[in-house]
Amino acid sequence: MKSRAAKSRETTVTDPALVKRAVKAAALGNAMEWFDFGVYSYIAVTLGKVFFPSGNPTAQLLSTFGAFAAAFLVRPLGGMVFGPLGDRVGRQKVLALTMIMMAAGTFAIGLIPSYATIGVGAPILLLVARLVQGFSTGGEYAGASTFIAEYAPDKRRGFLGSWLEFGTLAGYIGGAGLVTVMTALLSADDLTSWGWRIPFLIAGPMGIIGLYLRLRLEETPAFAAEVEKAETHRPKVPLREMITGQWRALLLCVGLVLVFNVTDYMLLSYMPSYLTGQLHYDETHGLLVVLGVMALMMIVQPFAGALTDRVGRRPVIATGCAGFLLLSVPALLLIREGSLLAVALGMGALGLLLVCFTAAMPSALPALFPTKVRYGSLSIGFNVSVSLFGGTTPLAVTALIGATGNMMMPAYYMMAAAVIGGFAVWRMAESAGRPLPGSAPSVAG
């Protein structure tokens, strides 16, 4: 039998102050990403006028969203670069780099001259800035969730990980809310001439603060132990090994991320357009309902994260899948009824179901992979799934409604995603309260 001292040496004792700093630094990067998402989505009409030729508002809007969608195309490439790099040189260094790139890309958009000033150079520069943002985002979520998971004590990993998505919601509310306030306070001419730049320029100071927080952090205990175990500089793990060597975990990751992101993008990105474009709902009321749902999700998020530590990740994720399978149609029927109360109830129900994923996934996904390939494999699986299924959700649902004329397509799409997610959660192992694969047990100091 091992001595108590030996057991102590094999257990990581976390510093609560350091863990808190790690959570703040990781969540801020996610907040920045979704701040930009909220700003870009809700100021898209103005950006179309600024960066693309005048004369056709529809073409301007499509071009603006085309530049927005381009970021999704390079996310998997960013994941394939930053993920393996994070497994080789460390999580902290790569997260600092992604923070710099993300802030620089967003800040640069605020500095680009208009189409009227430099012509075709304006949309080209916008596209370049969006590609920089998308490339850096490819290493952001997987790195941030890995960072928190490897710092957190085993019994509090769900609660601490849930703050990552708290940052997501806070960033989106901040971005969309700022655009709403500016639209109310500024004239259309002022918004088009200079006002639209303000939200993007705010990314500069936010990025400096985030970079400062991330540079102050030490490397995660799990990664430090992996380096010590190797006794030399970390050997490079081939990209092929991160894929073929982890194929089962990667498939589970893709399935879990699919249901997580399809429902996320459906609720937060597509539903405002569905309310205004398909149901002819008042735009301001639609936006306020979505912001209210996100505020509700923020309140519930930490409690749901703590719940995953008590009952497990699998039951919480399975509840979300079952809820979307059974309640998507009733919720959408409520939304289609059209009254403010009915829309709020339908959207609120979907938002609370989504919390089952936002609270559990930041701790469940890193636990699918061992330490030596965690950042790389998670980056690849997460970004491939987001690019193929999550980011395409608004486009796919719009096309399905156009092809079939069936206004219930959003519900059917979420139900199909729930079936795939349910199969993935059935095949995954429970990770709550247990050490991460390849890591020593971790307890609070």
C-alpha positions as CSV (number, residue, x, y, z in Angstrom):
1,M,0.0,0.0,0.0
2,K,1.3,3.5,-0.9
3,S,2.1,5.9,2.0
4,R,-0.1,8.9,2.6
5,A,2.9,11.1,1.6
6,A,3.1,9.3,-1.8
7,K,-0.5,9.8,-2.4
8,S,-0.1,13.5,-1.6
9,R,2.7,13.8,-4.1
10,E,0.4,12.3,-6.7
11,T,-2.4,14.7,-6.1
12,T,-2.5,18.2,-7.5
13,V,-3.6,20.8,-4.9
14,T,-4.9,23.9,-6.6
15,D,-4.5,27.5,-5.5
16,P,-8.0,29.0,-5.3
17,A,-6.8,32.5,-6.2
18,L,-4.9,31.2,-9.2
19,V,-7.9,29.2,-10.4
20,K,-10.1,32.3,-10.1
21,R,-7.6,34.2,-12.3
22,A,-7.5,31.4,-14.8
23,V,-11.3,31.3,-15.1
24,K,-11.5,35.1,-15.5
25,A,-8.8,35.2,-18.2
26,A,-10.3,32.3,-20.2
27,A,-13.9,33.7,-20.0
28,L,-12.8,37.1,-21.1
29,G,-11.5,35.8,-24.4
30,N,-14.8,34.0,-25.1
31,A,-16.7,37.2,-24.1
32,M,-14.6,39.1,-26.7
33,E,-15.4,36.6,-29.4
34,W,-19.1,36.9,-28.8
35,F,-19.1,40.6,-28.3
36,D,-17.8,40.9,-31.9
37,F,-20.5,38.3,-32.9
38,G,-23.3,40.4,-31.4
39,V,-22.0,43.7,-32.8
40,Y,-21.5,42.3,-36.3
41,S,-24.9,40.6,-36.4
42,Y,-26.9,43.6,-35.3
43,I,-25.0,46.2,-37.2
44,A,-24.8,44.2,-40.4
45,V,-27.1,46.5,-42.4
46,T,-24.9,49.5,-41.6
47,L,-21.7,47.6,-42.4
48,G,-23.2,46.7,-45.8
49,K,-23.7,50.4,-46.6
50,V,-20.1,51.2,-45.5
51,F,-18.1,48.4,-47.1
52,F,-20.0,47.5,-50.3
53,P,-21.3,49.4,-53.4
54,S,-24.6,51.2,-52.9
55,G,-27.7,50.5,-54.9
56,N,-28.8,47.1,-53.7
57,P,-29.5,46.7,-50.0
58,T,-30.0,43.0,-50.3
59,A,-26.7,42.5,-52.0
60,Q,-25.0,44.7,-49.4
61,L,-26.4,42.6,-46.6
62,L,-25.5,39.3,-48.3
63,S,-22.0,40.5,-48.9
64,T,-21.7,41.5,-45.2
65,F,-22.8,38.1,-44.0
66,G,-20.6,36.5,-46.6
67,A,-17.6,38.2,-45.0
68,F,-19.0,37.0,-41.6
69,A,-19.3,33.4,-42.8
70,A,-15.8,33.4,-44.2
71,A,-14.5,33.3,-40.6
72,F,-16.1,29.9,-40.1
73,L,-14.2,28.5,-43.1
74,V,-10.8,29.1,-41.5
75,R,-11.8,28.1,-37.9
76,P,-10.8,24.4,-38.5
77,L,-7.4,25.6,-40.0
78,G,-6.9,27.7,-36.8
79,G,-7.7,24.7,-34.7
80,M,-5.2,22.6,-36.6
81,V,-2.5,25.2,-36.0
82,F,-3.2,26.4,-32.5
83,G,-4.4,23.1,-31.0
84,P,-1.2,21.1,-31.7
85,L,0.9,24.1,-30.8
86,G,-0.9,24.4,-27.4
87,D,-0.1,20.7,-26.7
88,R,3.6,21.3,-27.5
89,V,4.5,24.8,-26.1
90,G,1.7,25.2,-23.6
91,R,-1.8,26.4,-23.2
92,Q,-1.0,29.8,-21.7
93,K,1.3,31.0,-24.5
94,V,-1.2,30.0,-27.3
95,L,-4.1,31.6,-25.5
96,A,-2.2,34.8,-25.2
97,L,-1.5,34.7,-28.9
98,T,-5.1,34.0,-29.9
99,M,-6.2,36.9,-27.6
100,I,-3.8,39.3,-29.5
101,M,-5.0,38.1,-32.9
102,M,-8.7,38.3,-32.0
103,A,-8.4,41.8,-30.5
104,A,-6.3,43.0,-33.4
105,G,-8.7,41.7,-36.0
106,T,-11.7,43.3,-34.3
107,F,-9.9,46.6,-33.7
108,A,-8.8,46.7,-37.3
109,I,-12.4,46.6,-38.6
110,G,-13.0,49.8,-36.8
111,L,-10.1,51.5,-38.6
112,I,-10.9,50.4,-42.2
113,P,-11.9,53.2,-44.6
114,S,-15.3,53.0,-46.3
115,Y,-16.0,51.8,-49.8
116,A,-16.6,55.4,-50.8
117,T,-13.1,56.3,-49.7
118,I,-10.9,53.5,-51.0
119,G,-13.3,51.5,-53.2
120,V,-12.8,47.7,-53.5
121,G,-10.0,47.8,-51.0
122,A,-12.6,48.3,-48.2
123,P,-14.4,44.9,-48.5
124,I,-11.0,43.2,-49.1
125,L,-9.6,44.6,-45.9
126,L,-12.9,43.6,-44.1
127,L,-12.5,40.0,-45.3
128,V,-8.9,39.9,-44.2
129,A,-9.8,41.1,-40.7
130,R,-12.6,38.5,-40.5
131,L,-10.2,35.8,-41.6
132,V,-7.8,36.8,-38.8
133,Q,-10.6,36.7,-36.3
134,G,-11.8,33.3,-37.5
135,F,-8.3,31.8,-37.5
136,S,-7.6,32.9,-34.0
137,T,-11.1,31.7,-32.8
138,G,-10.1,28.3,-34.0
139,G,-7.7,28.0,-31.0
140,E,-9.8,30.0,-28.5
141,Y,-12.7,27.9,-27.2
142,A,-10.9,24.6,-27.1
143,G,-7.9,26.3,-25.4
144,A,-10.0,28.2,-22.9
145,S,-12.1,25.2,-21.9
146,T,-8.9,23.0,-21.7
147,F,-7.2,25.8,-19.6
148,I,-10.1,25.9,-17.0
149,A,-10.6,22.2,-17.0
150,E,-6.9,21.5,-16.2
151,Y,-6.8,24.2,-13.5
152,A,-10.1,23.2,-11.8
153,P,-10.4,20.7,-8.9
154,D,-12.1,17.5,-10.0
155,K,-15.2,18.2,-7.9
156,R,-15.7,21.8,-9.1
157,R,-14.8,21.5,-12.7
158,G,-18.4,21.8,-13.9
159,F,-19.1,24.9,-11.9
160,L,-15.8,26.6,-12.9
161,G,-16.2,25.6,-16.5
162,S,-19.7,27.0,-16.7
163,W,-18.2,30.5,-16.4
164,L,-16.7,30.2,-19.8
165,E,-20.2,30.2,-21.4
166,F,-21.2,32.9,-18.9
167,G,-18.6,35.0,-20.7
168,T,-20.1,34.0,-24.0
169,L,-23.5,35.3,-23.0
170,A,-22.1,38.4,-21.4
171,G,-20.2,39.3,-24.5
172,Y,-23.1,38.8,-26.8
173,I,-25.4,40.8,-24.6
174,G,-22.8,43.5,-24.4
175,G,-22.3,43.7,-28.2
176,A,-26.0,43.5,-29.1
177,G,-27.0,45.9,-26.3
178,L,-24.4,48.5,-27.3
179,V,-25.6,48.4,-30.9
180,T,-29.2,48.8,-29.7
181,V,-28.3,51.9,-27.6
182,M,-26.2,53.4,-30.4
183,T,-29.1,52.9,-32.9
184,A,-31.4,54.7,-30.5
185,L,-29.1,57.6,-29.7
186,L,-27.5,58.3,-33.1
187,S,-29.1,59.4,-36.3
188,A,-28.8,57.0,-39.3
189,D,-26.2,59.3,-40.9
190,D,-24.0,59.5,-37.8
191,L,-24.2,55.7,-37.4
192,T,-23.1,55.2,-41.0
193,S,-20.4,57.8,-41.0
194,W,-18.6,57.1,-37.7
195,G,-20.8,55.6,-35.0
196,W,-20.4,52.0,-36.3
197,R,-16.7,52.1,-35.6
198,I,-17.1,52.5,-31.8
199,P,-18.0,48.9,-30.9
200,F,-15.1,47.5,-32.9
201,L,-12.6,50.0,-31.4
202,I,-13.6,49.0,-27.9
203,A,-12.0,45.6,-28.7
204,G,-8.5,47.3,-28.4
205,P,-8.7,48.1,-24.6
206,M,-10.6,44.8,-24.0
207,G,-7.8,42.9,-25.7
208,I,-5.1,44.6,-23.7
209,I,-6.9,43.7,-20.4
210,G,-7.4,40.1,-21.5
211,L,-3.8,39.8,-22.6
212,Y,-2.6,41.2,-19.3
213,L,-4.7,38.7,-17.4
214,R,-3.5,35.8,-19.6
215,L,0.2,36.7,-19.4
216,R,0.0,36.8,-15.6
217,L,-1.0,33.1,-15.5
218,E,1.2,30.1,-15.0
219,E,0.9,27.0,-17.1
220,T,-1.8,24.5,-16.2
221,P,-0.7,21.8,-13.6
222,A,-1.7,19.1,-16.0
223,F,0.5,20.4,-18.8
224,A,3.4,21.1,-16.4
225,A,3.2,17.5,-15.2
226,E,3.3,16.3,-18.7
227,V,6.4,18.3,-19.5
228,E,8.1,17.1,-16.3
229,K,7.2,13.5,-17.1
230,A,8.8,13.8,-20.5
231,E,12.0,15.3,-18.7
232,T,12.8,17.2,-21.9
233,H,11.0,19.7,-24.2
234,R,7.6,18.3,-25.2
235,P,7.9,16.0,-28.2
236,K,5.8,17.0,-31.2
237,V,2.6,14.9,-31.5
238,P,1.8,14.4,-35.2
239,L,-1.5,15.8,-36.3
240,R,-2.4,12.4,-37.7
241,E,-2.1,10.9,-34.2
242,M,-4.5,13.6,-32.9
243,I,-7.1,12.4,-35.4
244,T,-6.6,8.7,-36.0
245,G,-5.4,8.0,-32.5
246,Q,-8.4,9.6,-31.0
247,W,-11.1,8.8,-33.6
248,R,-13.7,7.5,-31.2
249,A,-13.4,10.5,-28.9
250,L,-13.4,12.8,-31.9
251,L,-16.7,11.4,-33.1
252,L,-18.2,11.8,-29.7
253,C,-16.9,15.4,-29.6
254,V,-18.4,16.2,-33.0
255,G,-21.8,14.8,-32.0
256,L,-21.8,16.7,-28.7
257,V,-20.7,19.9,-30.3
258,L,-23.3,19.5,-33.1
259,V,-26.3,19.5,-30.7
260,F,-24.7,22.2,-28.6
261,N,-24.0,24.6,-31.5
262,V,-27.0,23.9,-33.7
263,T,-29.3,24.8,-30.8
264,D,-27.1,27.7,-29.8
265,Y,-27.0,29.3,-33.2
266,M,-30.6,28.5,-33.8
267,L,-31.7,30.4,-30.6
268,L,-29.2,33.2,-30.5
269,S,-28.5,33.9,-34.2
270,Y,-31.4,32.6,-36.3
271,M,-34.4,33.3,-34.1
272,P,-34.2,37.1,-34.3
273,S,-34.2,36.8,-38.1
274,Y,-37.0,34.2,-38.0
275,L,-39.1,36.5,-35.8
276,T,-38.7,39.5,-38.1
277,G,-38.3,37.9,-41.5
278,Q,-40.7,34.9,-41.3
279,L,-43.2,35.9,-38.7
280,H,-43.0,39.7,-39.3
281,Y,-42.5,40.4,-35.7
282,D,-41.4,43.8,-34.5
283,E,-37.6,44.0,-34.7
284,T,-37.0,45.8,-31.5
285,H,-39.3,43.5,-29.5
286,G,-37.6,40.5,-31.0
287,L,-34.1,41.7,-30.0
288,L,-35.3,42.5,-26.5
289,V,-36.8,39.0,-26.1
290,V,-33.5,37.4,-27.2
291,L,-31.5,39.6,-24.9
292,G,-33.9,38.8,-22.0
293,V,-33.5,35.0,-22.7
294,M,-29.7,35.4,-22.6
295,A,-29.9,37.3,-19.3
296,L,-32.0,34.5,-17.9
297,M,-29.5,32.0,-19.1
298,M,-26.7,33.9,-17.4
299,I,-28.5,33.8,-14.1
300,V,-29.1,30.0,-14.3
301,Q,-25.7,29.1,-15.8
302,P,-23.5,28.8,-12.7
303,F,-26.1,26.9,-10.8
304,A,-26.5,24.5,-13.7
305,G,-22.7,24.1,-13.8
306,A,-22.6,23.2,-10.1
307,L,-25.5,20.7,-10.7
308,T,-23.3,18.9,-13.2
309,D,-20.7,18.4,-10.4
310,R,-23.4,16.8,-8.2
311,V,-25.4,14.6,-10.6
312,G,-22.9,14.3,-13.5
313,R,-22.4,15.7,-17.0
314,R,-24.3,12.9,-18.8
315,P,-27.7,13.3,-17.0
316,V,-27.6,17.1,-17.6
317,I,-26.7,16.9,-21.3
318,A,-29.2,14.0,-21.8
319,T,-31.9,16.2,-20.2
320,G,-31.1,18.9,-22.8
321,C,-31.3,16.4,-25.7
322,A,-34.6,14.9,-24.5
323,G,-36.0,18.4,-23.9
324,F,-35.2,19.6,-27.4
325,L,-36.6,16.4,-28.9
326,L,-39.9,16.7,-27.0
327,L,-40.3,20.4,-26.6
328,S,-39.0,22.0,-29.8
329,V,-42.3,21.8,-31.6
330,P,-44.4,23.1,-28.7
331,A,-41.9,25.9,-28.1
332,L,-41.9,27.0,-31.8
333,L,-45.7,26.8,-31.8
334,L,-45.7,29.2,-28.9
335,I,-43.3,31.5,-30.7
336,R,-45.4,31.4,-33.9
337,E,-48.5,32.4,-31.8
338,G,-47.0,35.9,-31.9
339,S,-47.9,37.6,-28.6
340,L,-45.1,38.9,-26.5
341,L,-45.9,36.5,-23.7
342,A,-46.0,33.5,-26.0
343,V,-42.8,34.4,-27.7
344,A,-41.1,35.0,-24.4
345,L,-42.3,31.6,-23.0
346,G,-41.2,29.7,-26.1
347,M,-37.8,31.3,-26.3
348,G,-37.3,31.0,-22.6
349,A,-38.0,27.3,-22.7
350,L,-35.5,26.8,-25.4
351,G,-33.0,29.0,-23.6
352,L,-33.3,27.0,-20.4
353,L,-32.8,23.7,-22.4
354,L,-29.7,25.3,-24.0
355,V,-28.2,25.9,-20.5
356,C,-28.0,22.1,-20.2
357,F,-25.3,22.3,-22.9
358,T,-23.7,25.6,-22.0
359,A,-23.2,24.5,-18.4
360,A,-21.9,21.0,-19.1
361,M,-19.9,21.1,-22.3
362,P,-16.9,23.2,-21.1
363,S,-16.1,20.5,-18.6
364,A,-17.3,17.5,-20.5
365,L,-15.5,18.1,-23.8
366,P,-11.9,18.4,-22.5
367,A,-12.4,15.2,-20.5
368,L,-12.8,13.2,-23.7
369,F,-9.0,13.5,-24.5
370,P,-5.7,12.7,-22.7
371,T,-3.4,15.6,-21.7
372,K,-0.8,15.1,-24.4
373,V,-3.4,15.7,-27.3
374,R,-6.2,17.4,-25.4
375,Y,-5.9,20.9,-26.9
376,G,-5.2,19.7,-30.4
377,S,-7.8,17.0,-30.7
378,L,-10.5,19.1,-29.0
379,S,-9.7,22.1,-31.3
380,I,-10.0,19.9,-34.4
381,G,-13.3,18.1,-33.3
382,F,-14.9,21.3,-32.0
383,N,-14.1,23.5,-35.0
384,V,-15.0,21.0,-37.7
385,S,-18.4,20.4,-36.0
386,V,-19.0,24.2,-35.5
387,S,-18.1,25.0,-39.1
388,L,-20.1,22.2,-40.7
389,F,-23.2,22.2,-38.5
390,G,-23.3,25.1,-36.1
391,G,-22.3,28.1,-38.3
392,T,-24.4,26.8,-41.2
393,T,-27.6,26.4,-39.1
394,P,-29.2,29.8,-40.1
395,L,-28.5,29.2,-43.8
396,A,-29.6,25.6,-43.7
397,V,-32.9,26.3,-41.9
398,T,-33.7,29.3,-44.2
399,A,-33.0,27.0,-47.3
400,L,-35.3,24.3,-45.9
401,I,-38.1,26.7,-45.2
402,G,-37.7,28.1,-48.7
403,A,-37.7,24.6,-50.3
404,T,-40.6,23.1,-48.3
405,G,-42.6,26.1,-47.2
406,N,-42.8,24.5,-43.8
407,M,-42.4,27.1,-41.0
408,M,-41.7,24.4,-38.4
409,M,-38.4,23.5,-39.9
410,P,-36.4,25.1,-37.0
411,A,-38.0,22.7,-34.6
412,Y,-37.4,19.6,-36.8
413,Y,-33.8,20.7,-37.2
414,M,-33.2,21.0,-33.5
415,M,-34.9,17.6,-33.0
416,A,-32.6,15.9,-35.5
417,A,-29.6,17.5,-33.7
418,A,-31.0,16.3,-30.3
419,V,-31.1,12.7,-31.6
420,I,-27.4,12.8,-32.7
421,G,-26.4,14.5,-29.4
422,G,-28.4,11.9,-27.4
423,F,-26.5,9.1,-29.1
424,A,-23.2,10.8,-28.3
425,V,-24.0,11.3,-24.7
426,W,-25.2,7.6,-24.5
427,R,-21.7,6.5,-25.7
428,M,-19.6,8.9,-23.6
429,A,-18.2,8.1,-20.2
430,E,-19.1,10.1,-17.1
431,S,-16.3,12.5,-16.1
432,A,-17.8,14.5,-13.1
433,G,-15.7,14.3,-10.0
434,R,-13.0,12.3,-11.7
435,P,-9.5,13.2,-12.8
436,L,-9.0,14.2,-16.4
437,P,-7.5,11.4,-18.6
438,G,-3.8,11.3,-18.2
439,S,-3.8,13.7,-15.2
440,A,-3.4,13.2,-11.4
441,P,-6.4,13.8,-9.1
442,S,-6.9,17.5,-8.4
443,V,-8.3,18.9,-5.2
444,A,-9.0,22.4,-3.9
445,G,-6.3,24.0,-1.7
